[in-house]
Amino acid sequence: MKWEKNRQSDQVEDRRSQPGGGMFGGGGGRRTGGRNIGLGTIVVALVAGWIFGINPITILGALSGGGDLMAPTQTQTAPGPAQAPTDDMGRFVAAVLGGTEDVWGQVFKDGGAQYRKPRLVLFRGATPTACGTGQSAMGPFYCPGDEKVYIDLGFYDTLRSQLGAPGDFAQAYVIAHEVGHHVQNLMGITDKMDQMRGRVSQREYNALSVRLELQADCFAGIWAHHNHKSQAILEPGDVEEALNAAAAIGDDALQRKSQGQVVPDSFTHGTSAQRQRWFDAGLQTGSVTACDTFKAREL
């Protein structure tokens, strides 16, 4: 990936030199229901969270056929002054984020709206967020409460060594997926999802969650489409890196690996094939309307 061609965003907060908030500080939640969860399942959940911003507790609920986690309470700890990253990985993240800003800024402008940039926080261990204490084990995630993406860059080692999904474009895909959740927040889709919580059955809510996550994958494809069109960032093998990572994180792949069977009603993020398909839909079309997973008859 020729990421050096992108403008580096000034919306990156580097908190890696700041002390963490403690592994168990901040927010809380209720335990997931369902059958007992073994250590192997927990490992799979943690690895999955390290890939595409999936809370491991959510994955544990899906793998065990259990319930959902309550939203964490807001932490009281405030971080120190934010600093811009100066290392190579920090600059890589800033360049990817800059590319998403340029793409979505133009997409929103073409639609008669203004894009509000998210901030991206680099941290180690734990950090306070408007959604509770963010922890490394949660993997990259987006918090709509403060409109920030949070990433501990240590997860990239797991992406490469444990999931067999190496490559800088796979890493960029992760960021673009989380920014996709920010776009959903700006479009009001996140609020509509929250309103459905408790109004539908767990099975129905899981199905909606799948459509939400697949749309974020499609939005990541939109970023790749337009960023390559303007900056020629893609190199041979880049798309395959993203598709490989998408396949590794599919609900069916995770369940088959952890429990030896697949339970479609408990899916919350989509199958490997679905995640690949919707990323490719965004990549090929570059169109937001092509990413309307909520109206799609087949995923």
N, C-alpha and C positions, 0 to 999 in steps of 0.2 A: 504494500500500500504506500503510495507516494503522499504521505500525510504532511510532509514539509511544505506542500503547495498551499495548504489551507492557512487562512488567517488565524492567529492564536487568539482565543477568547480572553477577555479581561474579567470574565465572570467565574474564575476558579479561585477557591479559597483553600490554601494549603495549611491544614491543621496538623500535619504529621509530626511536627516538633513539639506539639502541645501535649500535656499529660492527658490520658484518657479518663473517661467518666466512670471506669470500673465495669467489670464484665456483667454485673447484675444490678447496676443502678438504673434509675429512671423508671421507664414504663413497666407495666405488668400485663397480665392477661390470664384468661382461664385455660385450663388444660384442655387439650383436644380429646374428643371421645373416640369410640371405636375400639378395635382389638388392640392387644398389647403391641408395643413397638420395640423391636430388638435393636441392638447396637448397630447391626449392619444397615438397618433402615435409617437410623440417625445419621450415619456416615453419608449415605446416599443423599439425604436431605440437605446436609451441610454442603456437600459438593455441588448439588443442584443450585442452592442459593448463591454459591460463588459464581455461577455462570451468568444468569440473566435477572438478577435482582429479585429472586423469589424468596420470601421469608421462609426459612426452614420449617417453622411451626406450621405454616400453611401446607407445605409439602408433606409433612408428617401426617397431617389430617387427611390429605388425599390418599397417601399410601396406605393408611390404616382404615380408611372408610369412615373417618371421624369427622368432627365438626370444625368450626372456624375459631379463630383467635380474636379476642376482643381488642379494640384499638388501644394502644398503650397510652398511659397518662403522660402528660407533658413534663419533661424534666425541668429542674430548676437551675441546673448548672449552665452558665453561659461561657462560650469559648472566648479566647483572647482575640486580639486583632488578626484579621486574615492576611495572609501573605500570598503572593503569586509564586507558583512553582518555578524552580530554576534547573531541575534535573531533567534528563532526557525523557523519562516516563511522564513527568509532569507536563512537559512541553507537548508530548504526544497527546495527552488527554485534552490539553488546551486547544490543540489544533483540531482534533475531532469535534470538540464542542463548538469551536468557531465555525466549522463546516455546517453543523446542524443549525446554528444561528442564521447563517446566510441563506440556507435552503428554506427553513421554515419562515424566516422573515419575508422572503419573496412569495412563498405560497400564501401566507396570510394577506400580504399586500394585494396579490392578485385576486383574492377573495373579498377585498374591501375591508379588511380588518388589520389590526396591528398586533404583531407578535411580541409577547412579553418574555424576555429571555430568562431561563432558569439559571440559578447558580449551581456550580458543581463543587462539592466539598471533598477534598482528599484527607483521609484520616487514618490512624492506626489504632487498633484495639477497640476503642469506643469513643463516641462523641455525642454531645447533646443535639437533639433535633426537636422540631415542633411536634413530631410524632412519637416522642419518647427517646430513650437512649439508643442510638444506632450502634450496632456491634458488628465486628468483622465477620462473625459467623452468619450474619444475615445476608451477606453478599451485597453487591451494588443494589441500591433501592432509591425510589423517588418518594419524597414526602410532600403531599399536596398542601400540608399546613404551612410550610415556609417556601414552597416551590423550589426545592433544592434536590439535586441528585447527590447521593452519598456513595463514595467508593473507597474501600481499602484496597490498594493496588496489589496487595499480597495474594489476592484471589487469582491473579493471572498465572501464578505458578501452578495452582491447582488446575486451572483450565488447560494448561499445557501438559502437566505431568500425570494427572490422575484421570482426566477425561479424554485425553488424546485429541485435544482440539487446539493445536498451536496456531500461531500466526497473529500478526498485528491487526489484520482486518477482522478476525474473530473478536479481538479485544475492542475494536471500534464499534462493532455490531452491538456489543453489550451496552455501551454508552448510548448509542442511537436508540436502542430499545427503551431505555429509561427516559430519554428525552421524549420518546413517543408517548409515554405515560403523562409527561408534562403537557404535551399537545392535547391529549384527551382531557386533561384537567381544564385547560383553557377553553376547550370546545363544550364543556359542560357534561361530558360523557361520564366522568368520574362521579359527579354529584348524582346523576341518574342511577348509577350502579349502587351508590350508598343508599339511595331511597328504596331500592328493591330489597335491601337486607331486612329480613324479618317478615317481609310481605309474601315471599315465595318459599317453597320448600328448599331444603339444602341441596337436593338434586338439581332443582331448577336454577338456584343461585350458582352452583358449580358450572352449569352450562353457560350462564351469562359471563362468568369469570373467564371461561375458555375463549369466548368471543372477544372479551376485552384484551386479553393477552395476545391473541392472534392479530388483533388490530394494531397493537404496539409493534409486533413483528413486521407487519405490513408498512407501518410508518417508518420503521428502520430501513426498509427497502426503498421508500420514497427518498429518504436522505441519500442513500447510496446512488440512486438514479440521478438526482439533480447535482449532487456534489461531483460525481464523475463527469457529468455533462459539462460542468463549468470549469473544473480543475483537473480532469483526467487523473483521478487518484487511484483508479483500479489497475492492478497488475495481474498477470496470469496466475490463477490459483486463489485469488482473493475471495471470489464468490464461493468457491468450494470450501474455504475455511469457515465462512459464516454458516453455510448449509451443514457442515459437519458438526459445528457447535449446536445448531438448532436440533439436529437429530439426537445428539447426546442428551438433551434436556427435555425431550418429549415425555409426557406423562406415561405413555405406554412403555417406553424404554426404561424409565425409572422404576415403574412398578414391576416389570418383568425381572429386572435385576435384583430388586430388593425382596420380593415376595413370590416370585415365580409365576405370577398370574396377573392378568390385566382386569381392572374393574372400571369400565368406561364411565359409570355414573359418578365416580369420585374424581374424574379428571377436572382440573382447574386451569390448566394452561395449554392443553391441546396435545395431540400426538406428534411424534417426530415428523411424519409426513405433512401434517397440517401446518406446523411451524415453518417448515421449509417452503411449503406452497404459498403461504401468505407473505413471507419475506420476498419471495420471487415475484409475487403479484405487484408489490410496491416497486420492486427493482425494475420490472419490465415496463410498467405504465407510468410511474411517477405521479399517479393520480390519487387524490384523497378519496374520491368517489369509488375507486376500485378497491378501497380498503374498508368498505362498509360491511364488516363481518356480521353485524347485528341483523342485516336484512338478507344475508346470504342463505340460500336454501341448503347448500351443502358446504361444509368447511374443509 
